[in-house]
Amino acid sequence: MKTSYIGAPATCRKSFSTALLLGATVLLVAAIFLPQAAFPQSHDDALAGSRWLGPDGQFLPFTQDEEVLSFLATAEVVDSEEITGTSSRPLKLTLKKDGITAHAIFRTVNVERDAMRNVQEHARGFRDFYGYEVAAYELSRLLGLDNVPPATLRTLDDQEGSIQLWVEQAMGVEDRIEKGIDPNHQQLWLFQKQNMAVFDNLIFNFDRNPGNILIDIQGKVWFVDHTRSFKMLPSLNGRSEMRVCERKLYEGLRDLDTALLQERLDPYLRQTEIDALLKRRQKLLRLLDRKIAQKGEDAILFSFVRT
């Protein structure tokens, strides 16, 4: 798959070399893409049929997210194993239906605590909740983003949780750093990282780290693990610096149907969380509009397409 850049903003081009010198960015950029040899055979032909890889490395027959969601909600669970290294103890599932096999992650975490002193992110309480994963996915769809894997609710063994499609043949940035995998197309990484910064500010995700950023064999960055997002704070989280924004995402924020957002997120978020989200949206738009007014639209908004 080739990636074409259309209207790459001047600020991104000018700051590219500088950004690579920054310690945190170097650590992230230094571990982005798998070698070309990791691409599956007949890659271009397979892409025409589906975006999703199965456990065997072949593309699943789904062409729309709705088909994936139906599969996640109804497929038989034939195997499960606990994912170690996390306190929330999610499960990796193997699902089968109609001759299709796919992996998924099942989360049931639902922990809530009172406000914590001197911790801004928890000034109005702490909640680690499986439903936020589905809310993040639904919101990404409303914005026109496709970086959050499909997720829905499901009950297994009388325990409700979120079930999300597993991103196959992907590696976390943290693992790439440890394995010393060199980057390709650093500019594409910086573009996607900026979209992630906008999204994380919108949902107040203060927990983004190299361990929950996945890059697949196509070079696509996947945003995962949002169970600690959607704080009731109306402010931006301030942890993710936004320099530029994809034009499509900016338009999605600007034109967001708030009534539809309320309908889609109501099953997963409290009203106070939705209200705070909408306030952060307004602040994001004001911030981006101020940047555009100062530097010009072409310096702030970018577009890129995959061909």
C-alpha positions as CSV (number, residue, x, y, z in Angstrom):
1,M,0.0,0.0,0.0
2,K,1.3,3.4,-0.9
3,T,0.5,6.6,1.0
4,S,0.0,9.9,-0.7
5,Y,0.2,13.2,1.2
6,I,-2.0,16.0,0.0
7,G,-1.7,19.4,1.4
8,A,0.8,18.5,4.1
9,P,0.9,21.6,6.4
10,A,4.0,23.8,6.4
11,T,4.2,23.6,10.2
12,C,4.5,19.8,10.0
13,R,7.1,19.9,7.2
14,K,9.2,22.5,9.0
15,S,9.0,21.0,12.4
16,F,9.7,17.4,11.2
17,S,13.4,17.5,11.8
18,T,13.0,19.3,15.0
19,A,10.4,16.9,16.3
20,L,12.8,13.9,15.7
21,L,15.2,15.6,18.0
22,L,12.8,15.6,20.9
23,G,13.5,12.8,23.3
24,A,9.9,11.5,23.6
25,T,9.2,11.8,19.9
26,V,12.4,10.0,19.1
27,L,11.4,7.1,21.3
28,L,8.1,6.8,19.5
29,V,9.3,7.4,16.0
30,A,12.2,5.0,16.4
31,A,9.8,2.1,16.6
32,I,7.0,2.5,14.1
33,F,6.9,0.1,11.1
34,L,7.6,-3.6,10.6
35,P,10.0,-4.4,7.7
36,Q,8.5,-4.7,4.2
37,A,9.0,-8.4,4.3
38,A,6.3,-8.7,7.0
39,F,3.6,-7.8,4.5
40,P,1.4,-10.7,3.5
41,Q,1.4,-12.2,0.0
42,S,-1.0,-10.6,-2.5
43,H,-1.4,-7.6,-0.2
44,D,-2.8,-5.2,-2.7
45,D,-5.4,-7.7,-3.9
46,A,-6.4,-8.5,-0.4
47,L,-6.9,-4.9,0.6
48,A,-9.6,-4.5,-2.0
49,G,-11.8,-6.9,-0.1
50,S,-11.3,-6.1,3.6
51,R,-9.4,-4.1,6.2
52,W,-9.3,-6.8,8.8
53,L,-6.8,-9.6,9.2
54,G,-7.6,-12.9,10.7
55,P,-5.3,-15.1,12.9
56,D,-3.9,-16.8,9.8
57,G,-2.8,-13.5,8.2
58,Q,-5.5,-13.6,5.6
59,F,-8.1,-10.8,5.3
60,L,-11.4,-11.5,6.9
61,P,-14.5,-11.3,4.6
62,F,-16.0,-8.3,6.4
63,T,-16.5,-5.2,4.2
64,Q,-18.3,-3.0,6.8
65,D,-18.0,-2.4,10.5
66,E,-21.6,-3.6,11.0
67,E,-20.6,-7.0,9.9
68,V,-17.7,-7.1,12.3
69,L,-20.0,-5.9,15.2
70,S,-22.5,-8.6,14.4
71,F,-19.7,-11.3,14.4
72,L,-18.3,-10.0,17.8
73,A,-21.8,-10.1,19.4
74,T,-22.8,-13.6,18.2
75,A,-19.8,-15.7,17.3
76,E,-19.1,-18.8,19.4
77,V,-16.2,-18.4,21.9
78,V,-14.0,-21.5,21.3
79,D,-11.0,-20.4,23.4
80,S,-9.9,-17.7,25.8
81,E,-6.8,-16.8,27.7
82,E,-6.0,-14.1,30.2
83,I,-3.8,-11.3,29.0
84,T,-1.0,-10.8,31.5
85,G,0.8,-7.6,32.5
86,T,-2.4,-5.6,33.3
87,S,-4.4,-5.1,36.4
88,S,-7.7,-5.2,34.5
89,R,-7.1,-8.8,33.4
90,P,-8.8,-8.8,30.0
91,L,-9.3,-11.9,27.9
92,K,-8.1,-12.7,24.4
93,L,-10.9,-14.7,22.8
94,T,-11.0,-16.9,19.7
95,L,-14.3,-16.6,18.0
96,K,-15.8,-18.8,15.2
97,K,-19.0,-18.4,13.1
98,D,-19.9,-19.5,9.6
99,G,-16.4,-20.7,8.9
100,I,-14.8,-17.5,10.0
101,T,-12.2,-17.4,12.8
102,A,-11.1,-14.2,14.5
103,H,-9.6,-13.0,17.7
104,A,-11.1,-10.4,20.1
105,I,-10.3,-8.8,23.4
106,F,-13.0,-8.9,26.2
107,R,-12.8,-6.4,29.0
108,T,-14.9,-6.4,32.2
109,V,-13.1,-3.8,34.3
110,N,-15.5,-1.5,36.2
111,V,-13.7,0.3,39.1
112,E,-14.7,3.7,40.5
113,R,-13.1,5.7,43.3
114,D,-13.6,9.1,44.9
115,A,-11.7,12.2,43.9
116,M,-7.9,12.1,44.5
117,R,-6.2,15.1,46.0
118,N,-3.5,16.8,43.9
119,V,-4.3,14.7,40.9
120,Q,-5.9,16.9,38.3
121,E,-7.2,14.0,36.1
122,H,-9.1,12.6,39.1
123,A,-10.4,15.8,40.5
124,R,-13.9,14.7,40.0
125,G,-13.3,11.0,40.6
126,F,-11.6,8.0,39.0
127,R,-13.4,5.5,36.8
128,D,-11.9,2.5,34.9
129,F,-14.8,1.2,32.8
130,Y,-15.2,-1.3,30.0
131,G,-18.0,0.7,28.4
132,Y,-15.6,3.5,27.5
133,E,-14.0,1.3,24.9
134,V,-17.3,1.1,23.0
135,A,-17.9,4.8,23.5
136,A,-14.5,5.6,22.0
137,Y,-15.3,3.5,19.0
138,E,-18.7,5.0,18.4
139,L,-17.3,8.5,18.8
140,S,-14.5,7.8,16.3
141,R,-17.1,6.7,13.7
142,L,-19.1,9.9,14.2
143,L,-15.9,11.9,13.6
144,G,-14.9,9.9,10.5
145,L,-11.9,8.3,12.1
146,D,-11.2,4.6,11.5
147,N,-8.3,4.2,14.0
148,V,-10.3,2.6,16.8
149,P,-11.1,-1.1,16.2
150,P,-14.8,-2.1,16.2
151,A,-16.2,-2.7,19.7
152,T,-19.5,-3.5,21.2
153,L,-21.0,-4.9,24.4
154,R,-21.4,-8.6,25.1
155,T,-22.3,-10.8,28.1
156,L,-20.2,-14.0,28.6
157,D,-20.8,-16.3,31.6
158,D,-23.2,-13.8,33.1
159,Q,-20.6,-11.1,33.0
160,E,-21.1,-8.0,30.7
161,G,-18.1,-6.4,29.1
162,S,-16.8,-4.9,26.0
163,I,-15.6,-7.0,23.1
164,Q,-13.3,-5.6,20.5
165,L,-11.7,-6.9,17.4
166,W,-8.1,-7.9,17.9
167,V,-5.6,-6.1,15.6
168,E,-3.6,-8.9,14.1
169,Q,0.1,-8.6,13.1
170,A,0.4,-5.4,15.0
171,M,3.0,-4.3,17.5
172,G,2.9,-1.7,20.3
173,V,5.4,1.2,20.1
174,E,6.9,0.0,23.4
175,D,7.6,-3.4,21.9
176,R,9.2,-1.9,18.8
177,I,11.5,0.2,21.0
178,E,12.6,-3.0,22.8
179,K,13.2,-4.9,19.6
180,G,15.0,-2.0,17.9
181,I,12.8,-2.0,14.8
182,D,13.7,1.0,12.7
183,P,11.0,3.4,11.3
184,N,9.8,4.0,7.8
185,H,7.7,7.0,6.7
186,Q,8.2,9.0,9.8
187,Q,6.1,11.8,8.5
188,L,3.1,9.5,8.2
189,W,3.6,8.6,11.9
190,L,3.7,12.3,12.9
191,F,0.5,12.9,11.0
192,Q,-1.4,10.0,12.7
193,K,0.1,11.0,16.0
194,Q,-1.4,14.4,15.7
195,N,-4.9,12.9,15.0
196,M,-4.4,10.8,18.1
197,A,-3.6,13.9,20.2
198,V,-6.8,15.6,19.0
199,F,-8.8,12.5,19.8
200,D,-7.2,12.0,23.2
201,N,-7.9,15.6,24.2
202,L,-11.5,15.2,23.1
203,I,-12.1,12.1,25.3
204,F,-9.7,13.2,28.0
205,N,-7.5,10.2,27.7
206,F,-4.7,10.9,30.1
207,D,-3.4,7.3,29.9
208,R,-2.0,7.1,26.4
209,N,1.5,5.6,26.4
210,P,3.7,3.6,24.1
211,G,2.2,0.4,25.4
212,N,-1.3,1.1,24.1
213,I,-0.4,2.5,20.6
214,L,-0.5,-0.2,18.0
215,I,1.0,-0.1,14.4
216,D,-0.1,-2.8,12.0
217,I,1.7,-4.2,9.0
218,Q,0.1,-1.5,6.8
219,G,1.6,1.3,8.9
220,K,-1.7,2.2,10.3
221,V,-1.8,3.5,13.9
222,W,-4.5,2.0,16.1
223,F,-5.9,3.8,19.2
224,V,-6.7,1.2,21.9
225,D,-7.3,0.9,25.6
226,H,-9.7,3.8,26.5
227,T,-11.1,2.4,29.7
228,R,-9.8,5.4,31.7
229,S,-11.0,8.1,29.4
230,F,-14.1,10.3,29.3
231,K,-13.5,12.3,32.5
232,M,-16.1,14.7,33.7
233,L,-13.6,17.6,33.4
234,P,-14.4,20.1,30.7
235,S,-10.8,21.1,30.2
236,L,-8.3,19.6,27.7
237,N,-6.0,17.1,29.2
238,G,-2.9,19.1,28.2
239,R,-0.7,15.9,27.8
240,S,-1.0,15.6,24.1
241,E,0.4,18.6,22.1
242,M,-1.6,19.4,19.0
243,R,0.3,21.2,16.3
244,V,-1.8,20.3,13.3
245,C,-4.9,18.3,12.5
246,E,-6.2,16.3,9.6
247,R,-8.8,18.3,7.7
248,K,-11.3,15.4,7.7
249,L,-11.1,15.2,11.5
250,Y,-11.4,19.0,11.9
251,E,-14.5,18.9,9.8
252,G,-15.9,16.0,11.8
253,L,-15.5,18.0,15.0
254,R,-17.0,21.1,13.5
255,D,-20.0,19.3,11.9
256,L,-20.6,16.8,14.7
257,D,-24.3,16.1,15.1
258,T,-24.7,16.5,18.8
259,A,-28.2,14.9,18.9
260,L,-26.8,11.8,17.2
261,L,-23.8,11.8,19.5
262,Q,-26.1,11.8,22.5
263,E,-28.0,8.9,21.1
264,R,-24.9,6.8,20.3
265,L,-23.0,7.5,23.5
266,D,-25.9,7.4,26.0
267,P,-25.7,3.6,26.6
268,Y,-22.0,3.9,27.7
269,L,-21.6,7.4,29.2
270,R,-23.3,9.3,32.0
271,Q,-24.8,12.6,31.1
272,T,-22.1,14.5,33.0
273,E,-19.5,12.8,30.9
274,I,-21.3,13.6,27.6
275,D,-21.7,17.3,28.7
276,A,-17.9,17.5,29.5
277,L,-17.1,15.9,26.2
278,L,-19.1,18.5,24.3
279,K,-17.4,21.3,26.2
280,R,-14.0,19.9,25.3
281,R,-15.1,19.7,21.7
282,Q,-15.8,23.5,21.7
283,K,-12.5,24.2,23.3
284,L,-10.7,22.0,20.7
285,L,-12.5,23.9,17.9
286,R,-11.6,27.3,19.4
287,L,-8.0,26.2,19.7
288,L,-7.7,24.9,16.2
289,D,-9.5,28.0,14.8
290,R,-7.1,30.2,16.6
291,K,-4.2,28.4,15.1
292,I,-5.7,28.7,11.7
293,A,-6.3,32.4,12.1
294,Q,-2.7,32.9,13.2
295,K,-0.9,30.7,10.6
296,G,-3.4,30.0,7.9
297,E,-5.5,27.0,7.1
298,D,-2.9,25.3,4.9
299,A,-0.4,25.5,7.8
300,I,-2.6,23.7,10.2
301,L,-4.9,21.3,8.3
302,F,-3.5,18.4,6.3
303,S,-4.9,15.6,4.2
304,F,-3.5,12.2,3.4
305,V,-5.0,9.3,1.4
306,R,-4.1,5.7,1.0
307,T,-4.0,4.4,-2.6
